[in-house]
Amino acid sequence: MSIDKAIVEDFVDESKTLIPEMLDLLESIEGDFTQVLKLADYGNLVDRIMGGAKSLALMASEDHALHMIADYSAVCKAVGYKASQITANKQFFNVCVGLLLDATETLEVLLENINQSTSELKQNIPEAFIERLRWVSSQFSEEYKSSVGAGSSQKMAQTDIDDLLKKLGL
């Protein structure tokens, strides 16, 4: 199965317009725990990248980078949404914001290298980041929802984040 390169380029171009917005949002709330709810806005932005990647991945071969970008974005979305629900832990909020800043910069690198193989792309994800991500995700209890909104009850268990990391081959 082959996907039109122009469609992939349009996806990358559109996604790259979201990256500065995501970074600006994170930088503006860094160190300001009163802005914790804005992490849900981050989740919404990265969800747009995830959704586009998942949709296009349906037309791509199994080893296309779109699959990895979709899964990587899903992890970022889950952390963003879950972190937006932190109620009494400023230090953990700061750790989550720092992690998401690093994650967003790595997402930009993944997008820029979308024509590489997934094994080559994986090399762009630092091991230290993966360890921090595992630690952060282990801090979220089951009460944290993986999505936000009125009446939202979708929860993401620790094993779901672990499964996404396995799917990424990390």
C-alpha positions in Angstrom: 0.0 0.0 0.0 1.4 3.4 -0.9 0.3 6.9 0.1 0.5 10.0 -2.0 3.6 12.0 -1.0 1.8 15.3 -1.5 -0.8 14.3 1.1 1.9 13.4 3.6 3.7 16.7 2.9 0.4 18.6 3.5 0.0 16.8 6.8 3.6 17.6 7.8 3.1 21.3 6.8 -0.1 21.6 8.8 1.3 19.8 11.8 4.4 22.0 11.8 2.1 25.0 12.2 0.8 23.5 15.4 4.3 22.9 17.0 5.1 26.5 17.7 1.6 27.0 19.2 2.2 24.0 21.4 5.6 25.2 22.5 4.4 28.7 23.1 1.5 27.4 25.3 3.9 25.2 27.3 6.5 28.0 27.7 3.8 30.4 28.8 2.6 28.1 31.6 5.9 26.8 32.7 6.4 27.4 36.4 2.8 28.7 36.8 0.7 26.0 38.5 -2.4 28.3 38.3 -2.4 27.5 34.5 -2.6 23.7 34.9 -5.9 23.5 33.0 -4.2 24.9 29.9 -2.5 21.5 29.5 -5.9 20.3 28.1 -5.4 22.9 25.3 -2.1 21.3 24.6 -3.8 17.9 24.5 -6.3 19.3 22.0 -3.5 20.6 19.8 -1.5 17.4 19.8 -4.7 15.5 19.2 -5.0 17.2 15.8 -1.6 15.9 14.8 -2.5 12.4 16.2 -5.8 12.4 14.3 -4.3 13.4 11.0 -1.5 10.9 11.4 -3.9 8.1 12.3 -6.2 8.9 9.3 -3.4 9.0 6.8 -1.8 5.8 8.3 -4.8 3.9 7.2 -3.6 4.5 3.6 0.1 3.8 4.4 2.1 0.6 4.7 2.5 -0.8 8.2 6.1 0.4 8.5 5.3 4.0 7.5 6.4 6.7 9.9 2.8 8.0 10.2 2.0 5.1 12.5 4.8 6.0 14.8 3.9 9.7 14.8 0.3 8.8 15.6 1.3 6.7 18.5 3.9 9.2 19.8 1.3 11.9 19.6 -1.2 9.7 21.5 1.3 9.5 24.3 1.8 13.3 24.4 -2.0 13.8 24.3 -2.5 11.3 27.2 0.2 13.1 29.3 -1.2 16.5 28.5 -4.8 15.6 29.4 -3.8 13.7 32.5 -1.5 16.5 33.7 -4.3 19.0 33.2 -6.0 17.3 36.1 -3.2 17.7 38.6 -4.8 19.4 41.6 -2.2 19.7 44.4 1.3 18.9 43.1 3.1 21.9 41.7 6.4 20.0 41.3 4.8 17.2 39.3 3.1 19.8 37.1 6.5 21.4 36.4 7.9 17.9 35.5 5.0 17.3 33.2 5.4 20.6 31.4 9.2 20.0 31.0 8.5 16.5 29.6 5.9 17.9 27.2 8.3 20.6 26.0 10.9 17.9 25.2 8.3 15.7 23.7 7.0 18.4 21.4 10.5 19.2 20.2 11.0 15.5 19.4 7.7 15.4 17.7 8.9 18.2 15.4 12.0 16.2 14.6 9.9 13.1 13.8 7.7 15.2 11.5 10.8 16.7 9.7 12.1 13.1 9.1 8.8 11.5 8.1 10.4 9.9 5.1 12.8 7.9 7.3 12.1 4.3 8.4 10.6 3.8 11.8 13.8 2.3 13.0 15.7 5.4 12.0 13.0 7.6 13.6 13.3 5.8 16.9 16.9 6.9 17.2 15.5 10.5 17.5 13.8 9.6 20.8 16.4 9.9 23.6 16.5 7.1 26.2 16.4 9.6 29.0 13.1 11.0 27.6 11.6 7.5 27.6 12.7 6.9 31.2 11.2 10.2 32.3 8.0 9.4 30.4 7.6 6.0 32.1 8.2 7.7 35.5 5.6 10.4 34.8 3.0 8.0 33.5 3.5 5.8 36.5 2.6 8.8 38.8 -0.9 9.1 37.3 -3.5 7.1 39.2 -6.5 5.6 37.6 -8.6 8.7 38.5 -7.0 10.7 35.8 -8.9 10.8 32.5 -7.2 10.5 29.2 -9.5 13.0 27.6 -11.3 16.1 28.8 -14.7 17.7 28.4 -18.1 17.7 29.9 -19.2 14.2 30.9 -15.9 12.7 29.8 -15.2 9.5 31.6 -12.6 7.9 29.4 -9.7 6.8 31.5 -6.3 5.6 30.4 -4.7 3.0 32.6 -0.9 2.9 33.1 -0.9 -0.2 31.0 -2.4 1.8 28.1 0.6 4.2 28.1 3.0 1.2 28.4 1.2 -0.4 25.5 1.7 2.7 23.4 5.4 2.8 24.3 5.7 -0.9 23.3 3.9 -0.1 20.0 6.5 2.6 19.4 9.1 -0.1 20.0 10.5 1.8 23.0 
